[in-house]
Amino acid sequence: MIDGEHDDWLVEADGLVKRFGDFTAVDGIDVRVRRGEAFGFLGPNGAGKSSTMRMIACVSPRTAGELRVLGDDPDVRGPHIRARIGVVPQEDNLDVELTVRQNLQVYGRLFGLPRAHVRAKAAELLEFARLTERADDQVEPLSGGMKRRLTIARALVNDPELLLL
């Protein structure tokens, strides 16, 4: 049972279940992830890894069990939680019609961050991802590795408390 006693828990799940009709994708898992930890789900295709991550990311509701992300219930405070996490999807989903810099800036504005902050953060992340020289290039012709680095940088634009990879 989740007791709210640990402020350092980023993710707390007890008996977490996800069903799609008669199919059970996640069958009663328990997991705790503390601030500062790196944690991963391993398993074969169809084991429920992606379904679990989607519940933690507050984009897919749980069927049963208890879940807290950053101390909050995703069913009640999903938008609040989503504003505090960064998600790097399995497949890159960049806007290929925008430049590298614009991808970061537009994403930052979606979080309601002030323009000046977004410009500064974009410059910082371009340096971090080693994409400064490509900042004004379109995304489409970038190499796969560059696109991946941009996707990771974009997930960091809101200074997330929790990063899901």
Sequence and secondary structure as in RCSB ss.txt:
>XXXX:A:sequence
MIDGEHDDWLVEADGLVKRFGDFTAVDGIDVRVRRGEAFGFLGPNGAGKSSTMRMIACVSPRTAGELRVLGDDPD
VRGPHIRARIGVVPQEDNLDVELTVRQNLQVYGRLFGLPRAHVRAKAAELLEFARLTERADDQVEPLSGGMKRRL
TIARALVNDPELLLL
>XXXX:A:secstr
   S  TTEEEEEEEEEEEETTEEEEEEEEEEEETT        TTSSHHHHHHHHTTSS  SEEEEEETTB HH
HHHHHHHTTEEE  SS    TTSBHHHHHHHHHHHTT  HHHHHHHHHHHHHHTT GGGTTSBSTTS HHHHHHH
HHHHHTTT  SEEE 
